[in-house]
Amino acid sequence: MLGLKQVHHIAIIATDYAMSKAFLLRYSWFHAAKRSLSRSARLVERGFGA
């Protein structure tokens, strides 16, 4: 184990956005990811990161 005291952010790369979001939001410590995932979805809809 690395002995980390805190985590700044976690990057998850997935091909199925809806399934990934549903999976992540099942866990209470991922509720903060909701805002980030919503922003990511908007960027994908606009053609960025697709």
N, CA, C and O atoms as a Tripos MOL2 file, in Angstrom:
@<TRIPOS>MOLECULE
protein
  200   199    50     0     0
PROTEIN
NO_CHARGES

@<TRIPOS>ATOM
      1 N           0.8420   -1.1870    0.0000 N.3       1 MET1
      2 CA          0.0000    0.0000    0.0000 C.3       1 MET1
      3 C           0.8810    1.2430    0.0000 C.2       1 MET1
      4 O           1.9610    1.2470    0.5910 O.2       1 MET1
      5 N           0.4230    2.2790   -0.6550 N.am      2 LEU2
      6 CA          1.2060    3.5040   -0.7830 C.3       2 LEU2
      7 C           1.1590    4.4090    0.4390 C.2       2 LEU2
      8 O           2.0180    5.2790    0.5810 O.2       2 LEU2
      9 N           0.1940    4.2330    1.3160 N.am      3 GLY3
     10 CA          0.0860    5.0880    2.4780 C.3       3 GLY3
     11 C          -0.4000    6.4910    2.1560 C.2       3 GLY3
     12 O           0.0540    7.4570    2.7680 O.2       3 GLY3
     13 N          -1.3110    6.6140    1.2100 N.am      4 LEU4
     14 CA         -1.8400    7.9250    0.8240 C.3       4 LEU4
     15 C          -2.6970    8.5050    1.9390 C.2       4 LEU4
     16 O          -3.4420    7.7790    2.5980 O.2       4 LEU4
     17 N          -2.5910    9.8010    2.1480 N.am      5 LYS5
     18 CA         -3.3930   10.4740    3.1610 C.3       5 LYS5
     19 C          -4.6420   11.1120    2.5750 C.2       5 LYS5
     20 O          -5.6410   11.2880    3.2730 O.2       5 LYS5
     21 N          -4.5870   11.4530    1.3100 N.am      6 GLN6
     22 CA         -5.7580   12.0200    0.6460 C.3       6 GLN6
     23 C          -5.6430   11.7990   -0.8540 C.2       6 GLN6
     24 O          -4.5590   11.5370   -1.3770 O.2       6 GLN6
     25 N          -6.7640   11.9060   -1.5280 N.am      7 VAL7
     26 CA         -6.7970   11.7660   -2.9780 C.3       7 VAL7
     27 C          -7.3340   13.0640   -3.5530 C.2       7 VAL7
     28 O          -8.3890   13.5380   -3.1320 O.2       7 VAL7
     29 N          -6.6270   13.6400   -4.5000 N.am      8 HIS8
     30 CA         -7.0570   14.8950   -5.1110 C.3       8 HIS8
     31 C          -8.1680   14.6580   -6.1140 C.2       8 HIS8
     32 O          -9.1990   15.3290   -6.0680 O.2       8 HIS8
     33 N          -7.9720   13.7160   -7.0150 N.am      9 HIS9
     34 CA         -9.0170   13.3740   -7.9730 C.3       9 HIS9
     35 C          -8.7560   11.9900   -8.5400 C.2       9 HIS9
     36 O          -7.6520   11.4560   -8.4420 O.2       9 HIS9
     37 N          -9.7830   11.4300   -9.1270 N.am     10 ILE10
     38 CA         -9.6970   10.1190   -9.7610 C.3      10 ILE10
     39 C         -10.2160   10.2690  -11.1790 C.2      10 ILE10
     40 O         -11.2700   10.8660  -11.3940 O.2      10 ILE10
     41 N          -9.4990    9.7430  -12.1320 N.am     11 ALA11
     42 CA         -9.9460    9.7720  -13.5240 C.3      11 ALA11
     43 C         -10.4280    8.3800  -13.9070 C.2      11 ALA11
     44 O          -9.7310    7.3870  -13.6980 O.2      11 ALA11
     45 N         -11.6160    8.3220  -14.4640 N.am     12 ILE12
     46 CA        -12.1740    7.0600  -14.9330 C.3      12 ILE12
     47 C         -12.5300    7.2410  -16.3970 C.2      12 ILE12
     48 O         -13.3010    8.1330  -16.7520 O.2      12 ILE12
     49 N         -11.9700    6.3970  -17.2390 N.am     13 ILE13
     50 CA        -12.2300    6.4710  -18.6700 C.3      13 ILE13
     51 C         -13.1450    5.3070  -19.0260 C.2      13 ILE13
     52 O         -12.7950    4.1460  -18.8130 O.2      13 ILE13
     53 N         -14.3110    5.6190  -19.5670 N.am     14 ALA14
     54 CA        -15.2900    4.5820  -19.8880 C.3      14 ALA14
     55 C         -15.9440    4.8860  -21.2240 C.2      14 ALA14
     56 O         -16.0110    6.0390  -21.6500 O.2      14 ALA14
     57 N         -16.4210    3.8480  -21.8740 N.am     15 THR15
     58 CA        -17.0720    4.0330  -23.1700 C.3      15 THR15
     59 C         -18.5810    4.1890  -23.0440 C.2      15 THR15
     60 O         -19.2190    4.7510  -23.9350 O.2      15 THR15
     61 N         -19.1630    3.6980  -21.9460 N.am     16 ASP16
     62 CA        -20.6110    3.7970  -21.7490 C.3      16 ASP16
     63 C         -20.8750    4.8030  -20.6320 C.2      16 ASP16
     64 O         -20.8450    4.4510  -19.4530 O.2      16 ASP16
     65 N         -21.1330    6.0520  -21.0070 N.am     17 TYR17
     66 CA        -21.2900    7.1420  -20.0380 C.3      17 TYR17
     67 C         -22.4180    6.8770  -19.0470 C.2      17 TYR17
     68 O         -22.2230    7.0130  -17.8390 O.2      17 TYR17
     69 N         -23.5950    6.4990  -19.5430 N.am     18 ALA18
     70 CA        -24.7540    6.3050  -18.6620 C.3      18 ALA18
     71 C         -24.4970    5.1970  -17.6440 C.2      18 ALA18
     72 O         -24.8060    5.3600  -16.4640 O.2      18 ALA18
     73 N         -23.9390    4.0820  -18.0820 N.am     19 MET19
     74 CA        -23.6610    2.9780  -17.1700 C.3      19 MET19
     75 C         -22.5940    3.3740  -16.1540 C.2      19 MET19
     76 O         -22.7020    3.0350  -14.9760 O.2      19 MET19
     77 N         -21.5830    4.0780  -16.5970 N.am     20 SER20
     78 CA        -20.5090    4.5080  -15.7070 C.3      20 SER20
     79 C         -21.0330    5.4590  -14.6400 C.2      20 SER20
     80 O         -20.6930    5.3250  -13.4650 O.2      20 SER20
     81 N         -21.8550    6.4120  -15.0440 N.am     21 LYS21
     82 CA        -22.4160    7.3710  -14.0930 C.3      21 LYS21
     83 C         -23.2870    6.6600  -13.0670 C.2      21 LYS21
     84 O         -23.1810    6.9380  -11.8720 O.2      21 LYS21
     85 N         -24.1460    5.7470  -13.5130 N.am     22 ALA22
     86 CA        -25.0170    5.0080  -12.5950 C.3      22 ALA22
     87 C         -24.1850    4.2040  -11.5960 C.2      22 ALA22
     88 O         -24.4970    4.1790  -10.4050 O.2      22 ALA22
     89 N         -23.1460    3.5590  -12.0700 N.am     23 PHE23
     90 CA        -22.2750    2.7710  -11.1990 C.3      23 PHE23
     91 C         -21.6000    3.6560  -10.1550 C.2      23 PHE23
     92 O         -21.6210    3.3400   -8.9650 O.2      23 PHE23
     93 N         -21.0050    4.7530  -10.5930 N.am     24 LEU24
     94 CA        -20.2760    5.6290   -9.6770 C.3      24 LEU24
     95 C         -21.1770    6.2650   -8.6310 C.2      24 LEU24
     96 O         -20.7830    6.3950   -7.4720 O.2      24 LEU24
     97 N         -22.3690    6.6580   -9.0210 N.am     25 LEU25
     98 CA        -23.2520    7.3630   -8.0950 C.3      25 LEU25
     99 C         -23.9150    6.4360   -7.0830 C.2      25 LEU25
    100 O         -24.5990    6.9110   -6.1750 O.2      25 LEU25
    101 N         -23.7300    5.1320   -7.2180 N.am     26 ARG26
    102 CA        -24.2330    4.1880   -6.2070 C.3      26 ARG26
    103 C         -23.4460    4.3110   -4.9090 C.2      26 ARG26
    104 O         -23.9410    3.9450   -3.8430 O.2      26 ARG26
    105 N         -22.2380    4.8170   -4.9940 N.am     27 TYR27
    106 CA        -21.3630    4.9080   -3.8330 C.3      27 TYR27
    107 C         -21.3610    6.3380   -3.3120 C.2      27 TYR27
    108 O         -21.0870    7.2760   -4.0590 O.2      27 TYR27
    109 N         -21.6660    6.5010   -2.0320 N.am     28 SER28
    110 CA        -21.8420    7.8410   -1.4610 C.3      28 SER28
    111 C         -20.6200    8.7360   -1.6480 C.2      28 SER28
    112 O         -20.7790    9.9450   -1.8150 O.2      28 SER28
    113 N         -19.4200    8.1910   -1.6250 N.am     29 TRP29
    114 CA        -18.2390    9.0390   -1.7540 C.3      29 TRP29
    115 C         -18.0170    9.4950   -3.1790 C.2      29 TRP29
    116 O         -17.0750   10.2410   -3.4500 O.2      29 TRP29
    117 N         -18.8800    9.0540   -4.1090 N.am     30 PHE30
    118 CA        -18.7960    9.5220   -5.4830 C.3      30 PHE30
    119 C         -19.8780   10.5600   -5.8070 C.2      30 PHE30
    120 O         -20.0260   10.9470   -6.9670 O.2      30 PHE30
    121 N         -20.6280   11.0100   -4.8140 N.am     31 HIS31
    122 CA        -21.6630   12.0050   -5.1030 C.3      31 HIS31
    123 C         -21.0690   13.2850   -5.6800 C.2      31 HIS31
    124 O         -21.7190   13.9590   -6.4790 O.2      31 HIS31
    125 N         -19.8700   13.6200   -5.2940 N.am     32 ALA32
    126 CA        -19.2190   14.8060   -5.8560 C.3      32 ALA32
    127 C         -18.9390   14.6280   -7.3390 C.2      32 ALA32
    128 O         -18.7850   15.6090   -8.0660 O.2      32 ALA32
    129 N         -18.8730   13.3850   -7.7880 N.am     33 ALA33
    130 CA        -18.6110   13.1070   -9.2050 C.3      33 ALA33
    131 C         -19.7900   13.5150  -10.0800 C.2      33 ALA33
    132 O         -19.6300   13.7160  -11.2840 O.2      33 ALA33
    133 N         -20.9630   13.6380   -9.4870 N.am     34 LYS34
    134 CA        -22.1520   13.9750  -10.2680 C.3      34 LYS34
    135 C         -21.9520   15.2680  -11.0490 C.2      34 LYS34
    136 O         -22.2560   15.3250  -12.2400 O.2      34 LYS34
    137 N         -21.4500   16.2950  -10.3970 N.am     35 ARG35
    138 CA        -21.2370   17.5780  -11.0660 C.3      35 ARG35
    139 C         -20.2080   17.4430  -12.1800 C.2      35 ARG35
    140 O         -20.3930   17.9620  -13.2810 O.2      35 ARG35
    141 N         -19.1270   16.7410  -11.8810 N.am     36 SER36
    142 CA        -18.0750   16.5480  -12.8710 C.3      36 SER36
    143 C         -18.5700   15.7300  -14.0540 C.2      36 SER36
    144 O         -18.2510   16.0430  -15.2010 O.2      36 SER36
    145 N         -19.3410   14.6920  -13.7890 N.am     37 LEU37
    146 CA        -19.8760   13.8580  -14.8630 C.3      37 LEU37
    147 C         -20.8450   14.6490  -15.7290 C.2      37 LEU37
    148 O         -20.8720   14.4740  -16.9480 O.2      37 LEU37
    149 N         -21.6380   15.5150  -15.1130 N.am     38 SER38
    150 CA        -22.5650   16.3390  -15.8830 C.3      38 SER38
    151 C         -21.7970   17.2750  -16.8060 C.2      38 SER38
    152 O         -22.1800   17.4700  -17.9590 O.2      38 SER38
    153 N         -20.7190   17.8490  -16.3020 N.am     39 ARG39
    154 CA        -19.8900   18.7350  -17.1230 C.3      39 ARG39
    155 C         -19.2610   17.9460  -18.2650 C.2      39 ARG39
    156 O         -19.2180   18.4220  -19.3990 O.2      39 ARG39
    157 N         -18.7770   16.7530  -17.9720 N.am     40 SER40
    158 CA        -18.1700   15.9160  -19.0030 C.3      40 SER40
    159 C         -19.1730   15.5720  -20.0910 C.2      40 SER40
    160 O         -18.8330   15.5700  -21.2740 O.2      40 SER40
    161 N         -20.4010   15.2850  -19.6990 N.am     41 ALA41
    162 CA        -21.4360   14.9490  -20.6830 C.3      41 ALA41
    163 C         -21.7070   16.1320  -21.5930 C.2      41 ALA41
    164 O         -21.8790   15.9610  -22.8000 O.2      41 ALA41
    165 N         -21.7470   17.3360  -21.0240 N.am     42 ARG42
    166 CA        -21.9780   18.5250  -21.8480 C.3      42 ARG42
    167 C         -20.8450   18.7090  -22.8490 C.2      42 ARG42
    168 O         -21.0850   19.0650  -24.0030 O.2      42 ARG42
    169 N         -19.6190   18.4700  -22.4140 N.am     43 LEU43
    170 CA        -18.4810   18.6050  -23.3190 C.3      43 LEU43
    171 C         -18.5490   17.5850  -24.4500 C.2      43 LEU43
    172 O         -18.2480   17.9090  -25.5990 O.2      43 LEU43
    173 N         -18.9430   16.3590  -24.1320 N.am     44 VAL44
    174 CA        -19.0650   15.3200  -25.1590 C.3      44 VAL44
    175 C         -20.1660   15.6960  -26.1420 C.2      44 VAL44
    176 O         -20.0040   15.5250  -27.3500 O.2      44 VAL44
    177 N         -21.2910   16.2090  -25.6310 N.am     45 GLU45
    178 CA        -22.3910   16.6240  -26.5100 C.3      45 GLU45
    179 C         -21.9420   17.7130  -27.4780 C.2      45 GLU45
    180 O         -22.4480   17.8010  -28.5970 O.2      45 GLU45
    181 N         -21.0010   18.5340  -27.0490 N.am     46 ARG46
    182 CA        -20.5060   19.6310  -27.8970 C.3      46 ARG46
    183 C         -19.3550   19.1940  -28.8020 C.2      46 ARG46
    184 O         -18.8210   19.9970  -29.5660 O.2      46 ARG46
    185 N         -18.9790   17.9200  -28.7130 N.am     47 GLY47
    186 CA        -17.9430   17.4030  -29.5970 C.3      47 GLY47
    187 C         -16.5480   17.3730  -29.0210 C.2      47 GLY47
    188 O         -15.5950   17.0560  -29.7320 O.2      47 GLY47
    189 N         -16.4050   17.6970  -27.7420 N.am     48 PHE48
    190 CA        -15.0930   17.6490  -27.1020 C.3      48 PHE48
    191 C         -14.9440   16.3220  -26.3750 C.2      48 PHE48
    192 O         -15.8670   15.8790  -25.6910 O.2      48 PHE48
    193 N         -13.8140   15.7010  -26.5180 N.am     49 GLY49
    194 CA        -13.5350   14.4650  -25.7950 C.3      49 GLY49
    195 C         -14.2420   13.2440  -26.3300 C.2      49 GLY49
    196 O         -14.1970   12.1860  -25.7030 O.2      49 GLY49
    197 N         -14.8890   13.3600  -27.4630 N.am     50 ALA50
    198 CA        -15.6150   12.2110  -28.0130 C.3      50 ALA50
    199 C         -14.6740   11.3070  -28.7640 C.2      50 ALA50
    200 O         -15.0980   10.2840  -29.3010 O.2      50 ALA50
@<TRIPOS>BOND
     1     1     2 1
     2     2     3 1
     3     3     4 2
     4     3     5 am
     5     5     6 1
     6     6     7 1
     7     7     8 2
     8     7     9 am
     9     9    10 1
    10    10    11 1
    11    11    12 2
    12    11    13 am
    13    13    14 1
    14    14    15 1
    15    15    16 2
    16    15    17 am
    17    17    18 1
    18    18    19 1
    19    19    20 2
    20    19    21 am
    21    21    22 1
    22    22    23 1
    23    23    24 2
    24    23    25 am
    25    25    26 1
    26    26    27 1
    27    27    28 2
    28    27    29 am
    29    29    30 1
    30    30    31 1
    31    31    32 2
    32    31    33 am
    33    33    34 1
    34    34    35 1
    35    35    36 2
    36    35    37 am
    37    37    38 1
    38    38    39 1
    39    39    40 2
    40    39    41 am
    41    41    42 1
    42    42    43 1
    43    43    44 2
    44    43    45 am
    45    45    46 1
    46    46    47 1
    47    47    48 2
    48    47    49 am
    49    49    50 1
    50    50    51 1
    51    51    52 2
    52    51    53 am
    53    53    54 1
    54    54    55 1
    55    55    56 2
    56    55    57 am
    57    57    58 1
    58    58    59 1
    59    59    60 2
    60    59    61 am
    61    61    62 1
    62    62    63 1
    63    63    64 2
    64    63    65 am
    65    65    66 1
    66    66    67 1
    67    67    68 2
    68    67    69 am
    69    69    70 1
    70    70    71 1
    71    71    72 2
    72    71    73 am
    73    73    74 1
    74    74    75 1
    75    75    76 2
    76    75    77 am
    77    77    78 1
    78    78    79 1
    79    79    80 2
    80    79    81 am
    81    81    82 1
    82    82    83 1
    83    83    84 2
    84    83    85 am
    85    85    86 1
    86    86    87 1
    87    87    88 2
    88    87    89 am
    89    89    90 1
    90    90    91 1
    91    91    92 2
    92    91    93 am
    93    93    94 1
    94    94    95 1
    95    95    96 2
    96    95    97 am
    97    97    98 1
    98    98    99 1
    99    99   100 2
   100    99   101 am
   101   101   102 1
   102   102   103 1
   103   103   104 2
   104   103   105 am
   105   105   106 1
   106   106   107 1
   107   107   108 2
   108   107   109 am
   109   109   110 1
   110   110   111 1
   111   111   112 2
   112   111   113 am
   113   113   114 1
   114   114   115 1
   115   115   116 2
   116   115   117 am
   117   117   118 1
   118   118   119 1
   119   119   120 2
   120   119   121 am
   121   121   122 1
   122   122   123 1
   123   123   124 2
   124   123   125 am
   125   125   126 1
   126   126   127 1
   127   127   128 2
   128   127   129 am
   129   129   130 1
   130   130   131 1
   131   131   132 2
   132   131   133 am
   133   133   134 1
   134   134   135 1
   135   135   136 2
   136   135   137 am
   137   137   138 1
   138   138   139 1
   139   139   140 2
   140   139   141 am
   141   141   142 1
   142   142   143 1
   143   143   144 2
   144   143   145 am
   145   145   146 1
   146   146   147 1
   147   147   148 2
   148   147   149 am
   149   149   150 1
   150   150   151 1
   151   151   152 2
   152   151   153 am
   153   153   154 1
   154   154   155 1
   155   155   156 2
   156   155   157 am
   157   157   158 1
   158   158   159 1
   159   159   160 2
   160   159   161 am
   161   161   162 1
   162   162   163 1
   163   163   164 2
   164   163   165 am
   165   165   166 1
   166   166   167 1
   167   167   168 2
   168   167   169 am
   169   169   170 1
   170   170   171 1
   171   171   172 2
   172   171   173 am
   173   173   174 1
   174   174   175 1
   175   175   176 2
   176   175   177 am
   177   177   178 1
   178   178   179 1
   179   179   180 2
   180   179   181 am
   181   181   182 1
   182   182   183 1
   183   183   184 2
   184   183   185 am
   185   185   186 1
   186   186   187 1
   187   187   188 2
   188   187   189 am
   189   189   190 1
   190   190   191 1
   191   191   192 2
   192   191   193 am
   193   193   194 1
   194   194   195 1
   195   195   196 2
   196   195   197 am
   197   197   198 1
   198   198   199 1
   199   199   200 2
@<TRIPOS>SUBSTRUCTURE
     1 MET1         2 RESIDUE 1 A MET
     2 LEU2         6 RESIDUE 1 A LEU
     3 GLY3        10 RESIDUE 1 A GLY
     4 LEU4        14 RESIDUE 1 A LEU
     5 LYS5        18 RESIDUE 1 A LYS
     6 GLN6        22 RESIDUE 1 A GLN
     7 VAL7        26 RESIDUE 1 A VAL
     8 HIS8        30 RESIDUE 1 A HIS
     9 HIS9        34 RESIDUE 1 A HIS
    10 ILE10       38 RESIDUE 1 A ILE
    11 ALA11       42 RESIDUE 1 A ALA
    12 ILE12       46 RESIDUE 1 A ILE
    13 ILE13       50 RESIDUE 1 A ILE
    14 ALA14       54 RESIDUE 1 A ALA
    15 THR15       58 RESIDUE 1 A THR
    16 ASP16       62 RESIDUE 1 A ASP
    17 TYR17       66 RESIDUE 1 A TYR
    18 ALA18       70 RESIDUE 1 A ALA
    19 MET19       74 RESIDUE 1 A MET
    20 SER20       78 RESIDUE 1 A SER
    21 LYS21       82 RESIDUE 1 A LYS
    22 ALA22       86 RESIDUE 1 A ALA
    23 PHE23       90 RESIDUE 1 A PHE
    24 LEU24       94 RESIDUE 1 A LEU
    25 LEU25       98 RESIDUE 1 A LEU
    26 ARG26      102 RESIDUE 1 A ARG
    27 TYR27      106 RESIDUE 1 A TYR
    28 SER28      110 RESIDUE 1 A SER
    29 TRP29      114 RESIDUE 1 A TRP
    30 PHE30      118 RESIDUE 1 A PHE
    31 HIS31      122 RESIDUE 1 A HIS
    32 ALA32      126 RESIDUE 1 A ALA
    33 ALA33      130 RESIDUE 1 A ALA
    34 LYS34      134 RESIDUE 1 A LYS
    35 ARG35      138 RESIDUE 1 A ARG
    36 SER36      142 RESIDUE 1 A SER
    37 LEU37      146 RESIDUE 1 A LEU
    38 SER38      150 RESIDUE 1 A SER
    39 ARG39      154 RESIDUE 1 A ARG
    40 SER40      158 RESIDUE 1 A SER
    41 ALA41      162 RESIDUE 1 A ALA
    42 ARG42      166 RESIDUE 1 A ARG
    43 LEU43      170 RESIDUE 1 A LEU
    44 VAL44      174 RESIDUE 1 A VAL
    45 GLU45      178 RESIDUE 1 A GLU
    46 ARG46      182 RESIDUE 1 A ARG
    47 GLY47      186 RESIDUE 1 A GLY
    48 PHE48      190 RESIDUE 1 A PHE
    49 GLY49      194 RESIDUE 1 A GLY
    50 ALA50      198 RESIDUE 1 A ALA
